[in-house]
């Protein structure tokens, strides 16, 4: 499978990549509630405080569109993220852990890590999910709630934004958690349609910190963010797998 084909499949699955196109995350947005039990504003936390209060999540995302059909598994512990998918027989793993963003091929056992931007680190918080914030981000771009409906037995608010790029629609639970259930995107320029369905949402998992570190046997090449951006501009790709979820790397 060519890198272009691989990238098409992975971008389809990249909820974070879709999130980046939906806009920047902020502290609050009209129409969405803050998760119960979370602080009302960001504040610095010590490592011990973060470990004690970090909320864990798991979800499965089924994406389909022009690039194909595939499944991604997401785990998070506070701001830490692990995402896994299999493309062309290769398990592609993304890890976001404090200062570093990892992307590696679990079969070839090689990959890269990139130092995260200070803007991205500033958004880390033990109570905030690093994924599954699509409704909030869409609203911050000007989306409106167009209806409330039953979505496979759950009451969901439907938010939609139509602009020069196309149309983006998010179904999110009508509660304080605002869990995304479905995302649909239509590109005006390519007339392509793609969708992502989230299933099996779980919280309160016992996830060790080591789950968010790559195994020692993985050959990792390190980059500063500026060096990575320069190499991408020069060659178009860096490392064995594409880097996704760019909002968690760059903060926007």
N, C-alpha and C positions, 0 to 999 in steps of 0.2 A: 504494500500500500504506500503511495506517495505521501510526502509530508503535507502536501496541499489537501489530500483526501483526509488524512489524519486530523489536520487542523479543522476542517469543515465539520467532522463528526464531534470533535471535542468542544468547539465553540457552541455547537448546538446544545451540548450538555452543560455548558458553563453558565450556571445561574449567576455567578459573579460577573461574568462578562456581560450578560444581559443587564445585570444591575447597573454596571457602569454606564450603559447607554440610557438608563432610566434617570440618572442624576445622582447627586451627592446626598449622603445620609446626614441628617441633622438631629437635633435633640428631640424635636416634636413636629407634628404636622396636623392641620385640621382634619377631623374625621377619624383619626386613629388614636387609640388609647395607649397609654404607657403600660407596659407589663406590670402586673401587680407585684409589689414587693421590691421593685427596683428603685434606685435613687432617682430623684427628679432631675439631677444635673450631673454632668461628668465631674469627677474629681480624682486626683492622684491616689493610688492605692499601693500599699507595700506588697511585696511578693507573698507574705504570709496572709494578708487580707484577701488578696486575689485568689489564692488557693482555697481559702476557707469559704469564699462566697461564689466561686465560679459555678455557673449553671451549665449543665451538659445537655446536648441535643443530638438526636439522630434523625435523618430523613433520607428517603430514597426518591430520586427524581428520574422520571421516564421522559425522555426527549425524543421528538420526531419532527422531521422536516426534510428539506432537500438533501442534507448531508447524510441521512440515514436514520437509524433507530438505535438507541442505546440507553443504558441505565448508569446513573452515578449514585454512589453512596456517600453521604456527608455525615461527619461527626464533628462536634465542637465541644470545647470546654472553656467557658468564658470566651476570650477572643481567639483561642487556639482553634485551628481548623485542620481536618484531614478529609480529603476527597479522593475516591477511588473509582475508576471505570476501566473496562477492558475494551480495547480497540484493536482490531486485527490480531487478536490473540495476545496482545501485550497489555499488562496492567499498568496504567498511568496513574501516578500518585502525586497529589499536591498537598503540601503541608505548610501551614502558616503558624509560626511559633516565635513570639517575641520579635527580635530584630530581623529574623530571617524568613525568607519565602523559598520553599523547596519545590522543585518539579523534577521527577525522575521516573525512569522506566524500571519497574520491579523485576523484569526478566533479564534485560541487558545489565541491570544493576549499575546504572550510571545516570547522572543527572547534574543539575546545577542548583545553586542557591544564590539568592540575590538579597542584598541588604534592603530592608523596607524603608520607605521614605518616612521622615518624621511626621508628616501629615497623616500617614496611615497609622503610625504608632499612637498618635494623639487620640485616635478614635477607639482604641482598644479599651474594653471595660469588662469586668468579670460578669456583668449581668446582661451584656448585649450579644446577641447571636452574630457571628461573622457571616452568616448566610441567611437566606429567607427573610429579607427586608424589602422585597420588591414593591409592596404596596406603598410603604412610606416613601420610597424613592420616586415612585411614579407620581404621587401626590405633589411632591416638592417640585416636579417639573410642570405642574399645572393640571394634572388629571382630576376628574370629578367622579364622584360615586354616581353611577347611572342606574343602579337598582340593587335590591336585596333579593336573593333567591336561595332556594334549597340546592345545595351542591352535594350530591351523593349522601344525603342525610344530614348535612351540616349547613347551618345558616351562614351564608356568605355574602359579603359586600363586594360588589363588582366595580372596579375603578378602571377608567379608560382615558387614554390620551391619544388624540389624533393631531398630527402636525405634518410638516413637510417631509419627514422621513418615513411616515407611515402611521400605523396604528398599533398601540400596545394596550393590552387588557390584562388585568390581574384579578383573580378571585381570592379573597382573603377571609379568614374566619372572623365572624362578628363578635369579637371578644377582646380582652386586653392583650392577648398574645399576637393577634394579627398574623396568623400563620398562613402563608401562601398555599393555595390548593392547586391553582392552575395559572399558567402564564401563556398568553397567545401574542405573537408578534407578526405583523405584516409589513414588509418592506415595499415602499412605493416605487423605488428605483428598479428592483429586481422582480417585483410581484411575487416574491417568495413568502411562504407562510411556515411558521414553525410554532410548536407548542411544547410546554413542559408541564407534566403533572407530578405533584408531590404526593407521596404516600408514606404510610408507616411512621408518622411523626411520633417520636418518643422523647421524654426528658427524664432527668433524674438518674441517668446511667452512671455507673462507677467506671470512670475512664482514667487509667493511670497517665501521668504526665509523659511517660516514655512512649505512649501510643502516638504522640505528636512529635517524635524524632525519627529521622530515617535510620534504618539499621546501619551498624558500623561498616558492614561490607559494601555498602553503596559508594561508588566512586563519585565524589561530589567536586565540581569546579565552582569556585566562589567568584562573585562579581559584586562590585559596587553598583548601585542603580544607574549612575551616570555612564559607567563602562558598558553595562548591559544595553542601555538605550542606544549608545553609539554603535555597538556591534550589530544591533538589530537594524539600524539605519543603513549600515554598510552592506550587510549580507542577507538581511531578511529573516534570519532564524539563528538561534543560539541554543545549543544543547539538543538532546535526543528527542525531547517532547516539547510541544508548545507551552508557553506560560499563560495561564488563564487567571480568572478572578483578579483582574488588574486593579480593581478598586482596593483590594487588600494589600497590594504591593505599593501602589502610588498614592493611595488615599483619596482618589477621585476617579 
